[in-house]
Amino acid sequence: MVHPHNEPPLNPMPPVVMALFIVIVGAEAVLSLGAYGFVGGPGAVGWRIDAMERFAFSAPVLQWMIQTGQFPVQHVIRLFSYPFVHGNFTHALFAGVMLLAMGKMVAEALGALRTLAIFFAATLGGALAYGLLLETRMPLIGAFPPVYGLIGAFTYLLWLRLGQMGAQQIRAFSLIGMLLFIQLVFGLIFGGSQDWVADLGGFATGFALALVLVPGGWTRLLGKFRRD
């Protein structure tokens, strides 16, 4: 038995989640320090703009690739690199905190590799939703689409748990409903962007992938629909 005095004060964070957090916040720290002139000299002021030009996802670029059938590596990588570039430190910090919270629960339930698969699949799903459903030239940046993917996976895990408990499974969707409502309110008050489309695309991807990754998940869902 582990003596209570020897237990860590905080529950250990899964390494894969901590690694993603360090990359996201570390990249933002470098860009922020460069913007204030603490590192990199005068040229560092433009690091964030350079990062956006190289790594942000662009809907027009995706549409160009589909129309021409050309998929250069430097553009394909945008489908997966945009979560590691943020508009400012607060943007990155909020995304990082949500990543730690949701990533911990998903990684403890599904393991490191499945969590990593959900993160990057939701990154791709969010980009495709943003690029194919919208007509916009605004670049997509930030880790919220893959974080919403983790929320989607967590929602499915909660859906299963509520079913085992005999509770109303619709309650599993209360978190995503609350988050979307908050986004709507902020958008009405402050004038929001269309990033919520990418967030919803990430959520749907995470939820759908969890159906495959959780053993027997697809069978349970079909059984539920047939009973209803």
Backbone as CSV, one residue per row, in Angstrom:
resi,resn,N_x,N_y,N_z,CA_x,CA_y,CA_z,C_x,C_y,C_z
1,MET,0.836,-1.197,0.000,0.000,0.000,0.000,0.872,1.248,0.000
2,VAL,0.395,2.293,-0.696,1.125,3.551,-0.753,0.705,4.412,0.424
3,HIS,1.693,4.856,1.202,1.379,5.706,2.341,0.840,7.040,1.844
4,PRO,-0.224,7.575,2.494,-0.805,8.841,2.026,0.204,9.967,1.916
5,HIS,1.230,9.981,2.801,2.207,11.071,2.754,3.119,10.962,1.541
6,ASN,3.158,9.790,0.910,4.008,9.603,-0.260,3.266,9.799,-1.580
7,GLU,1.966,10.029,-1.519,1.193,10.235,-2.735,1.461,11.625,-3.306
8,PRO,1.512,11.751,-4.637,1.730,13.070,-5.241,0.559,13.996,-4.958
9,PRO,0.809,15.319,-4.775,-0.281,16.257,-4.480,-1.271,16.392,-5.622
10,LEU,-0.819,16.148,-6.863,-1.694,16.216,-8.019,-1.673,14.880,-8.744
11,ASN,-2.804,14.518,-9.340,-2.838,13.285,-10.114,-1.881,13.399,-11.291
12,PRO,-1.081,12.362,-11.552,-0.106,12.440,-12.643,-0.797,12.622,-13.988
13,MET,-0.214,13.468,-14.835,-0.760,13.725,-16.159,-0.179,12.711,-17.145
14,PRO,-1.003,12.094,-17.989,-0.473,11.174,-18.999,0.611,11.850,-19.833
15,PRO,1.738,11.189,-20.076,2.856,11.816,-20.793,2.483,12.368,-22.166
16,VAL,1.615,11.663,-22.913,1.270,12.134,-24.246,0.528,13.466,-24.174
17,VAL,-0.305,13.634,-23.168,-1.045,14.889,-23.008,-0.096,16.005,-22.585
18,MET,0.804,15.703,-21.658,1.764,16.699,-21.219,2.684,17.112,-22.363
19,ALA,3.059,16.158,-23.218,3.933,16.474,-24.351,3.234,17.436,-25.317
20,LEU,1.964,17.179,-25.623,1.216,18.087,-26.497,1.099,19.468,-25.870
21,PHE,0.838,19.510,-24.568,0.721,20.791,-23.868,2.032,21.575,-23.935
22,ILE,3.149,20.883,-23.713,4.455,21.556,-23.724,4.763,22.118,-25.111
23,VAL,4.441,21.359,-26.157,4.693,21.843,-27.513,3.848,23.082,-27.807
24,ILE,2.557,23.031,-27.438,1.652,24.150,-27.721,2.064,25.396,-26.950
25,VAL,2.231,25.261,-25.645,2.573,26.427,-24.821,4.018,26.853,-25.066
26,GLY,4.907,25.898,-25.317,6.297,26.244,-25.599,6.438,27.044,-26.876
27,ALA,5.728,26.626,-27.933,5.764,27.376,-29.186,5.234,28.791,-28.991
28,GLU,4.142,28.912,-28.229,3.579,30.240,-27.968,4.525,31.091,-27.132
29,ALA,5.211,30.476,-26.168,6.158,31.225,-25.342,7.264,31.824,-26.196
30,VAL,7.778,31.052,-27.155,8.831,31.554,-28.045,8.309,32.729,-28.872
31,LEU,7.106,32.583,-29.437,6.548,33.664,-30.249,6.277,34.913,-29.411
32,SER,5.761,34.726,-28.201,5.469,35.879,-27.338,6.745,36.580,-26.895
33,LEU,7.753,35.818,-26.501,9.029,36.421,-26.096,9.678,37.148,-27.263
34,GLY,9.557,36.576,-28.449,10.103,37.254,-29.622,9.362,38.537,-29.937
35,ALA,8.038,38.531,-29.766,7.244,39.730,-30.048,7.611,40.883,-29.128
36,TYR,7.998,40.563,-27.877,8.390,41.603,-26.919,9.883,41.895,-26.938
37,GLY,10.609,41.245,-27.846,12.019,41.533,-28.005,12.938,40.883,-27.005
38,PHE,12.441,39.882,-26.263,13.294,39.231,-25.270,14.228,38.200,-25.893
39,VAL,13.848,37.643,-27.029,14.700,36.672,-27.719,14.663,36.970,-29.216
40,GLY,15.741,36.570,-29.897,15.742,36.612,-31.359,16.082,37.924,-32.009
41,GLY,16.220,38.987,-31.223,16.564,40.267,-31.816,15.392,40.927,-32.520
42,PRO,15.655,41.982,-33.284,14.570,42.743,-33.946,13.725,41.895,-34.890
43,GLY,14.335,40.910,-35.545,13.589,40.100,-36.495,12.557,39.207,-35.858
44,ALA,12.666,38.978,-34.536,11.734,38.083,-33.857,10.332,38.666,-33.760
45,VAL,10.196,39.963,-33.955,8.875,40.592,-33.890,7.936,39.986,-34.927
46,GLY,8.491,39.564,-36.052,7.668,39.001,-37.123,7.540,37.499,-37.105
47,TRP,8.020,36.853,-36.035,7.956,35.389,-35.979,6.534,34.865,-36.046
48,ARG,5.595,35.527,-35.365,4.215,35.024,-35.347,3.610,35.083,-36.749
49,ILE,3.854,36.182,-37.450,3.331,36.306,-38.810,3.938,35.245,-39.712
50,ASP,5.241,35.016,-39.559,5.900,33.974,-40.353,5.313,32.595,-40.044
51,ALA,5.064,32.326,-38.755,4.496,31.035,-38.361,3.107,30.843,-38.954
52,MET,2.301,31.908,-38.946,0.962,31.808,-39.525,1.032,31.559,-41.024
53,GLU,1.946,32.248,-41.700,2.060,32.078,-43.141,2.497,30.664,-43.512
54,ARG,3.298,30.036,-42.663,3.833,28.706,-42.968,2.952,27.570,-42.460
55,PHE,2.282,27.766,-41.305,1.639,26.641,-40.640,0.132,26.788,-40.434
56,ALA,-0.435,27.977,-40.587,-1.882,28.134,-40.417,-2.613,27.430,-41.558
57,PHE,-3.823,26.949,-41.248,-4.636,26.316,-42.286,-5.365,27.387,-43.076
58,SER,-5.426,27.194,-44.391,-6.079,28.152,-45.272,-7.122,27.444,-46.119
59,ALA,-8.360,27.897,-46.042,-9.431,27.309,-46.845,-9.181,27.476,-48.340
60,PRO,-8.769,28.656,-48.818,-8.481,28.786,-50.254,-7.384,27.844,-50.734
61,VAL,-6.376,27.596,-49.897,-5.305,26.674,-50.283,-5.856,25.253,-50.420
62,LEU,-6.718,24.842,-49.495,-7.330,23.514,-49.589,-8.154,23.393,-50.864
63,GLN,-8.936,24.413,-51.149,-9.769,24.375,-52.347,-8.916,24.349,-53.610
64,TRP,-7.784,25.059,-53.603,-6.866,25.025,-54.740,-6.296,23.628,-54.922
65,MET,-5.913,22.968,-53.832,-5.350,21.627,-53.933,-6.369,20.648,-54.503
66,ILE,-7.628,20.761,-54.053,-8.670,19.852,-54.546,-8.939,20.094,-56.025
67,GLN,-9.009,21.369,-56.422,-9.319,21.701,-57.808,-8.209,21.304,-58.774
68,THR,-6.957,21.458,-58.353,-5.829,21.167,-59.239,-5.307,19.745,-59.102
69,GLY,-5.698,19.053,-58.035,-5.175,17.722,-57.802,-3.719,17.712,-57.368
70,GLN,-3.221,18.849,-56.942,-1.846,18.958,-56.469,-1.854,19.119,-54.947
71,PHE,-0.976,18.360,-54.280,-0.946,18.374,-52.823,0.492,18.517,-52.325
72,PRO,1.066,19.722,-52.473,2.443,19.944,-52.007,2.552,19.726,-50.499
73,VAL,3.676,19.179,-50.077,3.868,18.868,-48.664,3.716,20.113,-47.798
74,GLN,4.245,21.255,-48.283,4.203,22.461,-47.463,2.789,22.959,-47.233
75,HIS,1.837,22.514,-48.060,0.436,22.884,-47.850,-0.334,21.776,-47.124
76,VAL,-0.013,20.523,-47.418,-0.680,19.420,-46.720,-0.398,19.495,-45.226
77,ILE,0.818,19.907,-44.870,1.180,19.952,-43.450,0.313,20.935,-42.676
78,ARG,-0.274,21.918,-43.373,-1.143,22.895,-42.713,-2.366,22.228,-42.080
79,LEU,-2.789,21.098,-42.653,-3.946,20.385,-42.121,-3.699,19.869,-40.708
80,PHE,-2.430,19.748,-40.326,-2.078,19.187,-39.017,-1.249,20.130,-38.143
81,SER,-0.726,21.202,-38.717,0.182,22.078,-37.965,-0.506,23.270,-37.318
82,TYR,-1.701,23.633,-37.765,-2.328,24.854,-37.273,-2.628,24.856,-35.769
83,PRO,-2.823,23.685,-35.104,-3.081,23.755,-33.653,-1.904,24.262,-32.834
84,PHE,-0.724,24.343,-33.428,0.459,24.738,-32.676,0.816,26.206,-32.883
85,VAL,-0.066,26.951,-33.549,0.101,28.397,-33.731,-1.141,29.087,-33.188
86,HIS,-0.943,30.092,-32.334,-2.069,30.808,-31.724,-1.931,32.313,-31.939
87,GLY,-3.054,33.006,-31.712,-3.047,34.445,-31.914,-2.320,35.204,-30.832
88,ASN,-2.334,34.683,-29.608,-1.660,35.319,-28.489,-1.515,34.297,-27.365
89,PHE,-0.875,34.715,-26.280,-0.598,33.793,-25.182,-1.884,33.326,-24.501
90,THR,-2.859,34.224,-24.344,-4.125,33.845,-23.698,-4.844,32.775,-24.503
91,HIS,-4.847,32.938,-25.822,-5.458,31.953,-26.712,-4.828,30.582,-26.504
92,ALA,-3.497,30.544,-26.471,-2.782,29.272,-26.287,-3.003,28.700,-24.894
93,LEU,-3.042,29.569,-23.890,-3.202,29.100,-22.512,-4.557,28.454,-22.300
94,PHE,-5.617,29.076,-22.795,-6.949,28.493,-22.646,-7.028,27.145,-23.354
95,ALA,-6.471,27.074,-24.564,-6.474,25.806,-25.286,-5.664,24.753,-24.538
96,GLY,-4.534,25.164,-23.978,-3.690,24.226,-23.239,-4.355,23.688,-21.991
97,VAL,-5.053,24.552,-21.274,-5.742,24.120,-20.056,-6.853,23.122,-20.395
98,MET,-7.609,23.410,-21.453,-8.662,22.473,-21.861,-8.069,21.159,-22.353
99,LEU,-6.907,21.241,-23.009,-6.228,20.027,-23.453,-5.843,19.152,-22.265
100,LEU,-5.302,19.763,-21.220,-4.921,18.999,-20.035,-6.140,18.328,-19.396
101,ALA,-7.226,19.073,-19.282,-8.420,18.543,-18.616,-9.037,17.396,-19.400
102,MET,-9.288,17.617,-20.699,-9.952,16.597,-21.500,-8.991,15.474,-21.877
103,GLY,-7.743,15.840,-22.178,-6.769,14.831,-22.572,-6.498,13.831,-21.469
104,LYS,-6.474,14.291,-20.232,-6.227,13.393,-19.105,-7.310,12.322,-19.018
105,MET,-8.561,12.738,-19.130,-9.658,11.783,-19.000,-9.685,10.796,-20.162
106,VAL,-9.430,11.292,-21.375,-9.454,10.407,-22.540,-8.263,9.460,-22.522
107,ALA,-7.075,9.986,-22.193,-5.874,9.145,-22.192,-5.951,8.061,-21.127
108,GLU,-6.518,8.381,-19.980,-6.640,7.375,-18.928,-7.631,6.278,-19.307
109,ALA,-8.592,6.614,-20.155,-9.596,5.627,-20.567,-9.170,4.839,-21.805
110,LEU,-8.491,5.512,-22.740,-8.192,4.886,-24.030,-6.718,4.625,-24.270
111,GLY,-5.839,5.243,-23.503,-4.418,5.050,-23.714,-3.803,6.141,-24.572
112,ALA,-2.465,6.163,-24.616,-1.729,7.244,-25.270,-1.918,7.251,-26.785
113,LEU,-1.762,6.103,-27.438,-1.826,6.064,-28.898,-3.203,6.448,-29.415
114,ARG,-4.243,5.970,-28.765,-5.599,6.311,-29.204,-5.889,7.790,-28.973
115,THR,-5.381,8.331,-27.887,-5.560,9.757,-27.623,-4.858,10.588,-28.690
116,LEU,-3.648,10.184,-29.047,-2.902,10.892,-30.092,-3.627,10.788,-31.433
117,ALA,-4.187,9.619,-31.711,-4.936,9.440,-32.957,-6.155,10.351,-32.997
118,ILE,-6.868,10.460,-31.887,-8.043,11.341,-31.828,-7.631,12.794,-32.002
119,PHE,-6.533,13.194,-31.365,-6.071,14.578,-31.453,-5.809,14.974,-32.902
120,PHE,-5.042,14.162,-33.620,-4.672,14.542,-34.990,-5.788,14.267,-35.991
121,ALA,-6.624,13.268,-35.738,-7.782,13.056,-36.609,-8.758,14.219,-36.483
122,ALA,-8.968,14.705,-35.263,-9.853,15.852,-35.055,-9.244,17.117,-35.641
123,THR,-7.907,17.223,-35.615,-7.231,18.346,-36.264,-7.571,18.362,-37.749
124,LEU,-7.469,17.189,-38.372,-7.805,17.080,-39.793,-9.289,17.320,-40.027
125,GLY,-10.143,16.724,-39.199,-11.583,16.904,-39.364,-12.013,18.345,-39.218
126,GLY,-11.418,19.041,-38.261,-11.748,20.449,-38.077,-11.328,21.294,-39.265
127,ALA,-10.148,21.019,-39.810,-9.670,21.763,-40.973,-10.550,21.517,-42.195
128,LEU,-10.927,20.257,-42.409,-11.764,19.947,-43.567,-13.140,20.599,-43.451
129,ALA,-13.713,20.579,-42.255,-15.007,21.235,-42.055,-14.895,22.732,-42.328
130,TYR,-13.828,23.339,-41.835,-13.607,24.777,-42.026,-13.372,25.107,-43.490
131,GLY,-12.600,24.268,-44.166,-12.230,24.572,-45.540,-13.288,24.242,-46.565
132,LEU,-14.130,23.239,-46.276,-15.114,22.795,-47.259,-16.498,23.401,-47.040
133,LEU,-16.810,23.772,-45.813,-18.146,24.283,-45.521,-18.238,25.802,-45.533
134,LEU,-17.088,26.470,-45.495,-17.086,27.923,-45.421,-16.411,28.543,-46.642
135,GLU,-16.829,29.748,-46.952,-16.142,30.564,-47.954,-15.470,31.702,-47.188
136,THR,-14.245,31.472,-46.771,-13.538,32.461,-45.964,-12.059,32.447,-46.299
137,ARG,-11.448,33.603,-46.176,-10.009,33.730,-46.382,-9.273,33.867,-45.057
138,MET,-10.014,33.843,-43.956,-9.380,33.928,-42.645,-8.663,32.618,-42.331
139,PRO,-7.398,32.693,-41.937,-6.675,31.456,-41.605,-7.227,30.836,-40.321
140,LEU,-7.086,29.534,-40.218,-7.502,28.804,-39.024,-6.262,28.478,-38.208
141,ILE,-6.249,28.902,-36.942,-5.143,28.606,-36.044,-5.709,28.197,-34.686
142,GLY,-4.865,27.586,-33.875,-5.254,27.266,-32.514,-5.642,25.807,-32.321
143,ALA,-5.510,25.342,-31.084,-5.695,23.927,-30.753,-7.120,23.565,-30.369
144,PHE,-8.062,24.486,-30.527,-9.423,24.161,-30.088,-10.095,23.058,-30.897
145,PRO,-9.936,22.961,-32.235,-10.560,21.832,-32.937,-10.127,20.468,-32.423
146,PRO,-8.807,20.195,-32.239,-8.466,18.886,-31.651,-8.894,18.743,-30.206
147,VAL,-8.928,19.834,-29.442,-9.440,19.757,-28.073,-10.916,19.380,-28.093
148,TYR,-11.657,19.947,-29.028,-13.061,19.561,-29.171,-13.171,18.111,-29.607
149,GLY,-12.177,17.618,-30.345,-12.155,16.200,-30.681,-12.050,15.331,-29.444
150,LEU,-11.216,15.758,-28.496,-11.117,15.040,-27.226,-12.428,15.139,-26.447
151,ILE,-13.092,16.285,-26.540,-14.402,16.425,-25.907,-15.395,15.455,-26.549
152,GLY,-15.298,15.285,-27.874,-16.162,14.332,-28.554,-15.932,12.911,-28.071
153,ALA,-14.659,12.528,-27.911,-14.351,11.188,-27.402,-14.841,11.025,-25.972
154,PHE,-14.631,12.057,-25.153,-15.107,12.009,-23.769,-16.625,11.906,-23.715
155,THR,-17.301,12.609,-24.628,-18.763,12.556,-24.677,-19.242,11.137,-24.949
156,TYR,-18.564,10.448,-25.869,-18.956,9.073,-26.157,-18.701,8.162,-24.957
157,LEU,-17.548,8.347,-24.294,-17.257,7.544,-23.111,-18.295,7.786,-22.017
158,LEU,-18.697,9.056,-21.855,-19.723,9.385,-20.867,-21.070,8.810,-21.280
159,TRP,-21.355,8.833,-22.569,-22.594,8.256,-23.094,-22.679,6.777,-22.732
160,LEU,-21.547,6.068,-22.892,-21.524,4.651,-22.513,-21.740,4.474,-21.011
161,ARG,-21.059,5.298,-20.211,-21.157,5.174,-18.753,-22.582,5.426,-18.279
162,LEU,-23.230,6.449,-18.820,-24.603,6.750,-18.415,-25.538,5.606,-18.808
163,GLY,-25.265,4.981,-19.969,-26.086,3.848,-20.370,-25.945,2.683,-19.418
164,GLN,-24.725,2.437,-18.944,-24.503,1.356,-17.989,-25.189,1.635,-16.656
165,MET,-25.304,2.914,-16.314,-25.925,3.310,-15.056,-27.444,3.392,-15.162
166,GLY,-27.952,3.280,-16.403,-29.391,3.409,-16.590,-29.874,4.841,-16.545
167,ALA,-28.955,5.802,-16.713,-29.327,7.223,-16.680,-29.612,7.714,-18.102
168,GLN,-30.138,8.920,-18.203,-30.438,9.506,-19.504,-29.134,9.830,-20.232
169,GLN,-28.910,9.164,-21.371,-27.647,9.320,-22.076,-27.526,10.665,-22.778
170,ILE,-28.633,11.364,-22.989,-28.570,12.679,-23.619,-27.761,13.656,-22.775
171,ARG,-27.635,13.373,-21.485,-26.859,14.244,-20.603,-25.390,14.279,-20.992
172,ALA,-24.916,13.269,-21.724,-23.519,13.239,-22.144,-23.182,14.410,-23.055
173,PHE,-24.188,14.976,-23.709,-23.952,16.066,-24.649,-24.109,17.439,-24.007
174,SER,-24.260,17.480,-22.695,-24.449,18.763,-22.018,-23.196,19.637,-22.103
175,LEU,-22.002,19.028,-22.065,-20.769,19.811,-22.120,-20.613,20.506,-23.455
176,ILE,-20.759,19.772,-24.557,-20.610,20.402,-25.866,-21.716,21.431,-26.087
177,GLY,-22.918,21.152,-25.582,-23.994,22.130,-25.704,-23.687,23.416,-24.972
178,MET,-23.131,23.302,-23.766,-22.777,24.487,-22.993,-21.675,25.284,-23.681
179,LEU,-20.666,24.601,-24.199,-19.550,25.290,-24.857,-20.023,26.028,-26.108
180,LEU,-20.871,25.380,-26.895,-21.378,26.040,-28.094,-22.264,27.223,-27.740
181,PHE,-23.014,27.112,-26.649,-23.853,28.232,-26.214,-22.976,29.422,-25.789
182,ILE,-21.899,29.125,-25.068,-20.981,30.195,-24.653,-20.367,30.866,-25.870
183,GLN,-19.971,30.066,-26.867,-19.414,30.639,-28.083,-20.428,31.536,-28.787
184,LEU,-21.687,31.109,-28.807,-22.739,31.898,-29.441,-22.913,33.230,-28.725
185,VAL,-22.950,33.198,-27.392,-23.124,34.432,-26.622,-21.954,35.389,-26.847
186,PHE,-20.732,34.864,-26.778,-19.567,35.710,-27.005,-19.555,36.273,-28.425
187,GLY,-19.993,35.455,-29.379,-20.050,35.925,-30.754,-21.045,37.055,-30.937
188,LEU,-22.197,36.953,-30.266,-23.202,37.999,-30.368,-22.753,39.288,-29.687
189,ILE,-22.004,39.142,-28.589,-21.582,40.329,-27.831,-20.352,40.988,-28.451
190,PHE,-19.344,40.172,-28.748,-18.062,40.719,-29.182,-17.804,40.555,-30.676
191,GLY,-18.683,39.839,-31.367,-18.449,39.612,-32.782,-17.488,38.463,-32.991
192,GLY,-18.015,37.278,-33.132,-17.172,36.089,-33.193,-16.749,35.745,-34.607
193,SER,-15.814,34.800,-34.704,-15.352,34.295,-35.986,-16.138,33.038,-36.331
194,GLN,-15.732,32.410,-37.416,-16.396,31.185,-37.852,-15.614,29.941,-37.433
195,ASP,-14.706,30.096,-36.488,-13.906,28.956,-36.033,-14.757,27.857,-35.419
196,TRP,-15.969,28.203,-34.977,-16.823,27.205,-34.337,-17.142,26.047,-35.292
197,VAL,-17.091,26.320,-36.608,-17.318,25.249,-37.582,-16.210,24.208,-37.480
198,ALA,-14.969,24.670,-37.346,-13.847,23.752,-37.169,-13.946,23.024,-35.835
199,ASP,-14.370,23.740,-34.791,-14.531,23.100,-33.475,-15.562,21.977,-33.546
200,LEU,-16.679,22.252,-34.206,-17.732,21.244,-34.326,-17.262,20.070,-35.186
201,GLY,-16.479,20.375,-36.227,-15.909,19.308,-37.043,-14.967,18.437,-36.237
202,GLY,-14.164,19.068,-35.371,-13.286,18.304,-34.494,-14.057,17.442,-33.521
203,PHE,-15.122,17.997,-32.948,-15.965,17.233,-32.015,-16.557,16.007,-32.693
204,ALA,-17.134,16.197,-33.884,-17.757,15.082,-34.601,-16.728,14.007,-34.937
205,THR,-15.518,14.434,-35.314,-14.468,13.468,-35.635,-14.062,12.671,-34.406
206,GLY,-13.879,13.365,-33.275,-13.510,12.675,-32.046,-14.559,11.699,-31.578
207,PHE,-15.814,12.104,-31.682,-16.914,11.221,-31.275,-16.963,9.995,-32.172
208,ALA,-16.865,10.209,-33.499,-16.943,9.096,-34.442,-15.760,8.143,-34.279
209,LEU,-14.573,8.692,-34.052,-13.397,7.838,-33.904,-13.471,7.020,-32.621
210,ALA,-14.055,7.587,-31.585,-14.212,6.839,-30.337,-15.100,5.613,-30.543
211,LEU,-16.064,5.712,-31.459,-16.903,4.557,-31.768,-16.065,3.374,-32.232
212,VAL,-14.998,3.695,-32.980,-14.144,2.641,-33.523,-13.117,2.182,-32.504
213,LEU,-12.575,3.122,-31.730,-11.470,2.818,-30.828,-11.920,2.105,-29.561
214,VAL,-13.131,2.369,-29.103,-13.639,1.686,-27.912,-14.151,0.317,-28.330
215,PRO,-13.635,-0.765,-27.762,-14.072,-2.104,-28.158,-15.583,-2.269,-28.037
216,GLY,-16.211,-2.703,-29.127,-17.651,-2.927,-29.128,-18.478,-1.661,-29.190
217,GLY,-17.831,-0.512,-29.423,-18.556,0.757,-29.400,-19.594,0.869,-30.492
218,TRP,-19.226,0.474,-31.719,-20.158,0.568,-32.834,-21.350,-0.361,-32.626
219,THR,-21.093,-1.539,-32.104,-22.169,-2.503,-31.847,-23.143,-1.959,-30.809
220,ARG,-22.592,-1.326,-29.766,-23.467,-0.751,-28.732,-24.365,0.335,-29.314
221,LEU,-23.779,1.191,-30.170,-24.555,2.287,-30.732,-25.660,1.765,-31.630
222,LEU,-25.364,0.765,-32.458,-26.390,0.182,-33.322,-27.497,-0.458,-32.495
223,GLY,-27.089,-1.151,-31.431,-28.076,-1.761,-30.553,-28.982,-0.735,-29.912
224,LYS,-28.419,0.405,-29.546,-29.198,1.475,-28.934,-30.245,2.009,-29.916
225,PHE,-29.826,2.235,-31.203,-30.743,2.754,-32.200,-31.848,1.740,-32.497
226,ARG,-31.500,0.454,-32.525,-32.510,-0.556,-32.822,-33.547,-0.661,-31.720
227,ARG,-33.091,-0.515,-30.466,-34.033,-0.550,-29.337,-34.945,0.650,-29.339
228,ASP,-34.383,1.817,-29.770,-35.201,3.011,-29.814,-36.174,2.976,-30.981
